[in-house]
Amino acid sequence: MRKRLLSIVLSVVVIMATPLTASADAVWGNDFFDRNKDRTEPIGEGNNRSKRFCVNSPAGFVVPKLEPGSDKVINSYRSIQYGGGTVHLLINGDIVSIVATYLHNGEYWGVLDFSHDYTRPGWIKMDELLLLYEKYDFEEENKDAFYEYTGSYRTVINAKRVVLWTWPGSDREKTVYGESWGRADYDPSRFADVDYAYRDRNGRVWGKTTWTRDWVCLSDPENSDIPAFNPAPPSKKWTPDGTFDWSVAVPVTVWPPTSYSKLFVGNKPADASMWRHFVNVFFQQHEEDMIKQERTRFLVNEPDGTSVVRAEPVLTGEVLTHWYCGPLKYPNGTEVFIDYACFHNGEYWGLVANAPPIAPTNYPPGWVPMENLLAIFTNADFIDTHRDKLYRHSGELMVILRGAAEKLDDFTYIILWEWPGSEVEKNLVKIHTSRFSAVANALVKNNTSDIAYIDEAGREWPP
């Protein structure tokens, strides 16, 4: 009995110790792969079970299918109503991971890796994808230059931040440990262990960390401005033989992504997440034309009484529609926040940062014509127009706060104005009297300006 019990316990331990990750032998949720896995070819090697691709279809988008050559599509958490059904849609430029390939009627199809973006993985024609250069390609090309690191980790352990690179000198996005990850559990000693090292042509030593599997410049771990001396080569077509010589440039046609308006002619509009995706795609395509706005607050002043939100800055662009509220509109007088503007098709358009008042809070905004917006006078405008009357105050801000406070019952009230004497809605701060000193101290601590303004009645107004 004891032996049987021990056997059961060991079996449970073995099961629990088995990594719960998919392999090329299993693609979660795709029945076609399960039925035909002996006829598929894994696309990765070793621990690199998948490869990353960029969508590149002449149509500007692809719709993953449930099976190679099938009309059935996969459902999605970023789905749209297209062609009469709910589908998962990928725009040219989207990045996907492919696990294995299958030859169907003379065409190779690739099955997507597991993702929380869709309910089950689907299949895409490999001819509509471009292979991306990855860290594994760099490591394969440079494996003869790697060596065992026996040097000091002092520069890493003493670093105030550590920059993680995809590979030494890459031009891919970097992660800064200590900033984007927060400082609460910052411990650079976690990077004081590498699998192997690499020395670049400028003498800098790099190590591949055992913790995150990223690369760290051991010679200069805090520097995120090291030039990209090993940029990724251009993406290329996948070939069935599995050989990829990145040193040879092969010309390929890079197709532009589809536009929102073209895609949804005669089809139902997308949900909020797909709408946001199209807004981001247009922004990235025209990023050089985007004008960052210093003046961000405006009032809608549309001749028709309301301004609709569009996915692209064109008057014929698709209008964002909610299934219950209908077309989402900004009524005249609505305050909108414009982060960016661009000149497109002969007009200036603003990218609104806040959703319409009748929209659910998770609905993304879009583009509105700037000519139908009125600029709002703000505190920054007051400072610009009264600079000759501003002075550096030498008084104690705490004393000013105590003088401005009004007590009623057990509470103390402080009125915060948009600018001195403004008619704009004011904020009334209600503080329990017992906590007034603590709150006032916080206001004093957060006040980084030493300027002030005196009105005609002699009242002093510090910001």
FENKA-V861277 format. One record per residue. N is the residue number from 1. RES is the residue in one small letter. SS is DSSP state (@ for helix, = for strand, . for the rest). PHI is phi in degrees with one decimal (NA if undefined). Layout:
[[N | RES | SS | PHI] [N | RES | SS | PHI]]
//
This chain:
[[1 | m | . | NA] [2 | r | @ | -64.6] [3 | k | @ | -64.5] [4 | r | @ | -64.2] [5 | l | @ | -62.6] [6 | l | @ | -62.8] [7 | s | @ | -62.6] [8 | i | @ | -63.5] [9 | v | @ | -61.1] [10 | l | @ | -63.2] [11 | s | @ | -62.7] [12 | v | @ | -62.7] [13 | v | @ | -62.3] [14 | v | @ | -62.3] [15 | i | @ | -63.0] [16 | m | @ | -67.0] [17 | a | @ | -79.4] [18 | t | . | -71.3] [19 | p | . | -59.3] [20 | l | . | -89.5] [21 | t | . | -124.2] [22 | a | . | -73.1] [23 | s | . | -125.7] [24 | a | . | -67.0] [25 | d | . | -86.1] [26 | a | . | -149.1] [27 | v | . | -119.9] [28 | w | . | -57.9] [29 | g | . | 89.7] [30 | n | . | -110.0] [31 | d | @ | -65.9] [32 | f | @ | -60.2] [33 | f | @ | -63.4] [34 | d | @ | -60.4] [35 | r | @ | -77.3] [36 | n | @ | -125.1] [37 | k | @ | -63.5] [38 | d | @ | -72.7] [39 | r | @ | -107.2] [40 | t | . | -100.2] [41 | e | = | -118.5] [42 | p | = | -63.2] [43 | i | . | -99.9] [44 | g | . | -102.9] [45 | e | = | -136.2] [46 | g | . | 58.8] [47 | n | . | -72.7] [48 | n | = | -88.1] [49 | r | . | -75.6] [50 | s | . | -135.8] [51 | k | = | -127.7] [52 | r | = | -97.0] [53 | f | = | -130.7] [54 | c | = | -110.5] [55 | v | = | -65.5] [56 | n | . | -150.7] [57 | s | . | -110.0] [58 | p | . | -57.6] [59 | a | . | -77.2] [60 | g | . | 92.6] [61 | f | = | -161.0] [62 | v | = | -135.7] [63 | v | = | -118.2] [64 | p | . | -59.7] [65 | k | = | -102.2] [66 | l | . | -67.5] [67 | e | . | -140.0] [68 | p | . | -57.1] [69 | g | . | 78.0] [70 | s | . | -87.2] [71 | d | . | -89.2] [72 | k | . | -75.8] [73 | v | = | -116.0] [74 | i | . | -94.8] [75 | n | . | -79.9] [76 | s | = | -147.1] [77 | y | . | -88.7] [78 | r | . | -128.0] [79 | s | = | -96.1] [80 | i | = | -137.4] [81 | q | = | -90.3] [82 | y | = | -137.1] [83 | g | . | 63.5] [84 | g | . | 91.0] [85 | g | = | -147.1] [86 | t | = | -87.4] [87 | v | = | -133.2] [88 | h | = | -95.5] [89 | l | = | -119.8] [90 | l | = | -116.9] [91 | i | = | -94.2] [92 | n | . | -49.9] [93 | g | . | 105.2] [94 | d | . | -65.0] [95 | i | = | -102.1] [96 | v | = | -131.5] [97 | s | = | -111.8] [98 | i | = | -109.9] [99 | v | = | -97.4] [100 | a | = | -151.2] [101 | t | = | -121.0] [102 | y | = | -145.2] [103 | l | = | -91.5] [104 | h | = | -129.6] [105 | n | . | 51.1] [106 | g | . | 82.6] [107 | e | = | -120.6] [108 | y | = | -89.0] [109 | w | = | -118.7] [110 | g | = | -116.2] [111 | v | = | -97.0] [112 | l | = | -68.4] [113 | d | . | -76.8] [114 | f | . | -60.2] [115 | s | . | -155.6] [116 | h | . | -83.3] [117 | d | . | -78.8] [118 | y | = | -139.4] [119 | t | . | -74.3] [120 | r | . | -154.1] [121 | p | . | -67.3] [122 | g | . | -121.6] [123 | w | = | -115.4] [124 | i | = | -131.7] [125 | k | = | -62.8] [126 | m | @ | -65.1] [127 | d | @ | -71.2] [128 | e | @ | -101.9] [129 | l | = | -132.1] [130 | l | = | -119.8] [131 | l | = | -74.0] [132 | l | . | -100.1] [133 | y | . | -73.8] [134 | e | . | -128.3] [135 | k | @ | -61.2] [136 | y | @ | -66.8] [137 | d | @ | -68.5] [138 | f | @ | -61.1] [139 | e | @ | -67.9] [140 | e | @ | -68.4] [141 | e | @ | -69.2] [142 | n | . | -113.8] [143 | k | @ | -60.6] [144 | d | @ | -72.0] [145 | a | @ | -93.5] [146 | f | . | -79.8] [147 | y | = | -147.0] [148 | e | . | -73.4] [149 | y | . | -89.9] [150 | t | . | -123.7] [151 | g | . | -82.2] [152 | s | . | -87.7] [153 | y | . | -107.0] [154 | r | @ | -60.5] [155 | t | @ | -63.5] [156 | v | @ | -74.3] [157 | i | @ | -63.0] [158 | n | . | -91.5] [159 | a | . | -72.4] [160 | k | . | -80.4] [161 | r | . | -155.1] [162 | v | = | -127.8] [163 | v | = | -91.6] [164 | l | = | -100.6] [165 | w | = | -110.0] [166 | t | . | -64.0] [167 | w | . | -155.7] [168 | p | . | -57.0] [169 | g | . | 71.4] [170 | s | . | -74.6] [171 | d | . | -103.0] [172 | r | . | -83.7] [173 | e | . | -60.7] [174 | k | . | -105.5] [175 | t | = | -112.1] [176 | v | = | -105.7] [177 | y | = | -78.9] [178 | g | . | 116.8] [179 | e | . | -113.8] [180 | s | . | -69.4] [181 | w | . | -92.0] [182 | g | . | 86.1] [183 | r | . | -101.2] [184 | a | . | -59.6] [185 | d | . | -115.6] [186 | y | . | -65.2] [187 | d | . | -146.4] [188 | p | @ | -64.3] [189 | s | @ | -65.0] [190 | r | @ | -62.1] [191 | f | @ | -95.8] [192 | a | . | -85.1] [193 | d | . | -161.1] [194 | v | = | -128.0] [195 | d | = | -70.3] [196 | y | = | -160.2] [197 | a | = | -124.0] [198 | y | = | -145.8] [199 | r | = | -109.1] [200 | d | . | -83.1] [201 | r | . | -69.2] [202 | n | . | -97.6] [203 | g | . | 88.1] [204 | r | . | -74.8] [205 | v | = | -102.6] [206 | w | = | -118.8] [207 | g | = | -132.3] [208 | k | = | -89.5] [209 | t | = | -73.6] [210 | t | . | -77.0] [211 | w | . | -79.2] [212 | t | . | -108.4] [213 | r | . | 66.6] [214 | d | . | -93.4] [215 | w | = | -105.7] [216 | v | = | -126.8] [217 | c | = | -80.2] [218 | l | . | -65.2] [219 | s | . | -77.0] [220 | d | . | -149.9] [221 | p | . | -68.8] [222 | e | . | -90.3] [223 | n | . | -85.1] [224 | s | . | -94.4] [225 | d | . | -104.5] [226 | i | . | -62.9] [227 | p | . | -58.4] [228 | a | . | -78.5] [229 | f | . | -87.3] [230 | n | . | -127.3] [231 | p | . | -66.3] [232 | a | . | -67.7] [233 | p | . | -68.7] [234 | p | . | -60.0] [235 | s | . | -63.8] [236 | k | = | -141.7] [237 | k | . | -70.3] [238 | w | . | -78.0] [239 | t | . | -122.5] [240 | p | . | -62.3] [241 | d | . | -73.9] [242 | g | . | 77.1] [243 | t | . | -97.7] [244 | f | . | -134.2] [245 | d | . | -93.5] [246 | w | . | -74.9] [247 | s | . | -78.7] [248 | v | . | -104.5] [249 | a | . | -80.8] [250 | v | . | -113.9] [251 | p | . | -61.3] [252 | v | . | -134.2] [253 | t | . | -89.9] [254 | v | . | -98.5] [255 | w | . | -86.1] [256 | p | . | -71.2] [257 | p | . | -69.2] [258 | t | . | -68.4] [259 | s | . | -97.3] [260 | y | @ | -60.7] [261 | s | @ | -64.6] [262 | k | @ | -65.2] [263 | l | @ | -68.7] [264 | f | . | -103.0] [265 | v | . | -67.1] [266 | g | . | 79.1] [267 | n | . | -125.1] [268 | k | . | -71.8] [269 | p | . | -69.2] [270 | a | = | -78.3] [271 | d | . | -81.2] [272 | a | @ | -62.8] [273 | s | @ | -67.3] [274 | m | @ | -70.6] [275 | w | @ | -58.4] [276 | r | @ | -59.3] [277 | h | @ | -62.9] [278 | f | @ | -68.4] [279 | v | @ | -61.0] [280 | n | @ | -66.1] [281 | v | @ | -61.1] [282 | f | @ | -62.1] [283 | f | @ | -61.1] [284 | q | @ | -66.2] [285 | q | @ | -65.8] [286 | h | . | -119.3] [287 | e | @ | -60.2] [288 | e | @ | -65.8] [289 | d | @ | -91.9] [290 | m | . | -74.1] [291 | i | = | -112.1] [292 | k | = | -66.8] [293 | q | . | -92.6] [294 | e | . | -81.3] [295 | r | . | -93.1] [296 | t | . | -111.0] [297 | r | = | -104.5] [298 | f | = | -139.5] [299 | l | = | -111.4] [300 | v | = | -70.3] [301 | n | . | -142.1] [302 | e | . | -90.9] [303 | p | . | -55.8] [304 | d | . | -83.7] [305 | g | . | 97.4] [306 | t | = | -143.7] [307 | s | = | -117.0] [308 | v | = | -88.5] [309 | v | . | -100.4] [310 | r | = | -120.1] [311 | a | . | -73.2] [312 | e | . | -133.1] [313 | p | . | -75.8] [314 | v | . | -140.7] [315 | l | . | -65.2] [316 | t | . | -94.5] [317 | g | . | -65.4] [318 | e | . | -61.4] [319 | v | = | -93.5] [320 | l | . | -66.9] [321 | t | = | -127.4] [322 | h | = | -101.4] [323 | w | . | -61.3] [324 | y | . | -104.8] [325 | c | . | -84.7] [326 | g | = | 80.4] [327 | p | = | -58.2] [328 | l | . | -83.7] [329 | k | = | -130.4] [330 | y | = | -104.5] [331 | p | = | -63.9] [332 | n | . | -54.0] [333 | g | . | 94.4] [334 | t | . | -71.0] [335 | e | = | -83.5] [336 | v | = | -123.9] [337 | f | = | -113.2] [338 | i | = | -107.2] [339 | d | = | -88.7] [340 | y | = | -136.0] [341 | a | = | -133.4] [342 | c | = | -150.3] [343 | f | = | -97.7] [344 | h | = | -140.5] [345 | n | . | 53.7] [346 | g | . | 81.4] [347 | e | = | -137.9] [348 | y | = | -90.4] [349 | w | = | -123.9] [350 | g | = | -114.8] [351 | l | = | -90.3] [352 | v | = | -77.7] [353 | a | . | -97.3] [354 | n | . | -121.4] [355 | a | . | -72.5] [356 | p | . | -58.3] [357 | p | . | -62.1] [358 | i | . | -90.4] [359 | a | . | -84.0] [360 | p | . | -59.6] [361 | t | . | -62.5] [362 | n | . | -88.4] [363 | y | . | -80.4] [364 | p | . | -80.1] [365 | p | . | -86.6] [366 | g | . | -152.6] [367 | w | = | -105.5] [368 | v | = | -135.9] [369 | p | = | -66.5] [370 | m | @ | -68.6] [371 | e | @ | -67.7] [372 | n | @ | -102.2] [373 | l | = | -123.5] [374 | l | = | -113.1] [375 | a | = | -68.2] [376 | i | . | -99.0] [377 | f | . | -68.4] [378 | t | . | -124.6] [379 | n | @ | -59.1] [380 | a | @ | -63.4] [381 | d | @ | -66.1] [382 | f | @ | -59.8] [383 | i | @ | -64.1] [384 | d | @ | -64.1] [385 | t | @ | -87.0] [386 | h | . | -124.9] [387 | r | @ | -59.8] [388 | d | @ | -72.0] [389 | k | @ | -107.0] [390 | l | = | -87.4] [391 | y | = | -144.8] [392 | r | = | -89.4] [393 | h | . | -83.3] [394 | s | . | -109.5] [395 | g | . | -75.7] [396 | e | . | -82.0] [397 | l | @ | -61.5] [398 | m | @ | -60.3] [399 | v | @ | -64.0] [400 | i | @ | -62.8] [401 | l | @ | -63.3] [402 | r | @ | -64.5] [403 | g | @ | -71.8] [404 | a | @ | -83.9] [405 | a | . | -78.3] [406 | e | = | -124.1] [407 | k | = | -101.8] [408 | l | = | -146.9] [409 | d | . | 58.3] [410 | d | . | -98.0] [411 | f | = | -121.8] [412 | t | = | -116.8] [413 | y | = | -116.7] [414 | i | = | -126.4] [415 | i | = | -98.2] [416 | l | = | -103.1] [417 | w | . | -101.7] [418 | e | . | -62.0] [419 | w | . | -154.9] [420 | p | . | -55.1] [421 | g | . | 73.2] [422 | s | . | -71.3] [423 | e | . | -95.4] [424 | v | . | -69.6] [425 | e | . | -50.3] [426 | k | . | -100.7] [427 | n | = | -98.9] [428 | l | = | -100.2] [429 | v | = | -92.8] [430 | k | = | -103.8] [431 | i | = | -127.5] [432 | h | = | -65.8] [433 | t | @ | -53.5] [434 | s | @ | -66.3] [435 | r | @ | -107.5] [436 | f | @ | -59.9] [437 | s | @ | -60.9] [438 | a | @ | -65.2] [439 | v | @ | -67.6] [440 | a | @ | -62.5] [441 | n | @ | -61.6] [442 | a | @ | -64.6] [443 | l | @ | -63.0] [444 | v | @ | -64.8] [445 | k | @ | -63.3] [446 | n | @ | -82.3] [447 | n | . | -82.3] [448 | t | . | -98.8] [449 | s | . | -106.1] [450 | d | . | -114.2] [451 | i | = | -88.7] [452 | a | = | -152.0] [453 | y | = | -137.9] [454 | i | = | -112.3] [455 | d | . | -84.5] [456 | e | . | -65.2] [457 | a | . | -89.2] [458 | g | . | 85.1] [459 | r | . | -77.7] [460 | e | = | -96.5] [461 | w | = | -123.6] [462 | p | = | -85.1] [463 | p | . | -77.2]]
//
